[in-house]
Amino acid sequence: MKIVDSKTMRLLDETAIKKYGIPGVVLMENAGRNSAEIILKKYPLIEKISIFAGKGNNGGDGFVIARHLKNSGLDVTVYLLAQESDVKGDVKINLDIWEKMGGEICAIKKTGDIKKHAPKIKHSQLIVDAIFGTGLEKDATGIHRSVIEFINSLNKKIVSIDVPSGIDASTGRILGCCVKADMTITMALPKIGLITYPGSDYAGNLEVVDIGMPKNIIDDADIKHETIDKDFIKGILKKRPKNSHKGTFGHVLVIAGSIGKTGAAAMTSLGAMRIGTGLVTLGISESLNPIMAKKLTEVMTEPLPETKAKTLGAVSFEKIKNIAKDKKAIAIGPGLTAADDVKKLVLKLIQEIRMPMVIDADAVNVLKGSLNMLKKAKATIILTPHPGEMARLLGLSTKDVQADRINIASKFAIKNNVILVLKGARTVIAEPSGKVYINLTGNAGMATAGTGDVLTGMIAGFIAQGYSMIDSAKLGVYLHGYAGDEAAKNIGEIGMMATDLLNILPNVLNEFHHEA
């Protein structure tokens, strides 16, 4: 599903108006009428409604909604957060229509006006927020902030139009304060800020309405952001031939683990196995090999030369290079430690191994200060950092990364010619081309040790099975989150472990293959 930032949405509107000759007031009428229909359908018992309208196009939508709700027999009052003389263009047209049909407008220009109208507003059964649209770029202040805080204090059902007032439509960032909606009715296409956090927490249930924009405007537009949905996943999963053998489904090489962190190596290896990879070999330091050979029954192990500190390092490279020759993908990083020797190994692998590579955890951490090496890679690379690792790579705080996940991921992927999987709530997958995909599966129960390692193995496993690098990333991320959601249904989010995902993955894959 395509999603847009505020700039792209403005360009789509301008194309509809200027190129196709659709008057803005017609788009506004369609938006308001269809929004009113949704409100009537979702809240059939509501009789009294308060609509808060700003002076911009979002307020114009509010006036159209008010008209259609009033024509349906509801008691509607519009509270205007501006001087009527400041209202212009299409918004003024709809304000005038509202007044001519006897619609009530109450001005709210100062805090005292809120107190004045509060008794009547409190008798409303539904609040409609049409204060700010997608164009808000700075914090809500003054009377706007006071009204937003008042709306949130009412304990009423709230419907926001296009975006809840106070959300940055392009990032999901909260601009000072924000209306906490039960439902958001958005126009033409979902806005990025409605499905990324923290904006998603304020949007409630999301409804998308048709505003009469010609379909080819959207089809022809250079929209770079999409969500990953179930139909897409079912559409790209390949059926497994009946005459298959283990070689049919590829061979993954995992380079992972160190003293005290063998679990990460196990989770990565089993993640690859659980999504149907034919063969998995774990390369691990020779002193740990006996432990892993006993622990992993179905996974082959390969003892690798180790440093004096018993970690992998440059000393391990030649053997890795040799055993990698017949493999289809390599996953490197979980549990390796961030020692200097590990860094030397990772950089050497990037520069010399001609095999698709998934780089995670410590193999990501050791890239700090050496990102230029990514451009020297002999094969396509997928990096899978969590926000903390991403922050360390870029010299930012985790808070900075979380505040602008999509842009940071996209710029990094473009600059370094890699596919970046920025993990976390609403995982972001960014391509070097500028395309960005946002995943909607997953839950807070997955915020626990080992789940990221499982994902690394899954992505590498899909690559080994012959899927493209970007499809492998999308398959891995979506199904990883889906497995987490299924586990949450069975055992709840609290106490979920990575092994719960591993155990449920076969059921998930068989469900998708059955439906495909």
ABEGO torsion letter per residue (X at the ends): XBBBBAAAAAAAAAAAAAAAGBBAAAAAAAAAAAAAAAAAAABAABABBBBBBBABAAAAAAAAAAAAAAAAGBBBBBBBBBBAAABBEAAAAAAAAAAAAGBBBBBBABAAAAAAAAAAAAABABBBBAABBAABABBBBEAAAAAAAAAAAAGBBBBBBGBBBGBBAAAGBBBGBBBBBABBBBBGBBBAAAABOAAAAAAEBBBBBBAGBBAAAAAABBBABBBBBAAAAAAABBBBBAABBAAAAEBBBBBBEBBGAAAAAAAAAAAAAAAGBABBBBBBBAAAAAAAAAABAABBBBBBBBBAAGBBBAAAAAAAAAAAAABABBBBGBGAEABAAAAAAAAAAAAABABBBBBBEAAAAAABGAAAAAAABABBBBBBBBAAAAAAAAGBBAAAAAABAAAAAAAAAAAAGBBBBBBEBGBBBBBAAGBBBBBABEBAAABBBGAAAAAAAAAAAAAAAGBBAAAAAAAAAAAAAAAAAAAAAAAEABGBBAAAAAAAAAAAAAAAAAAX
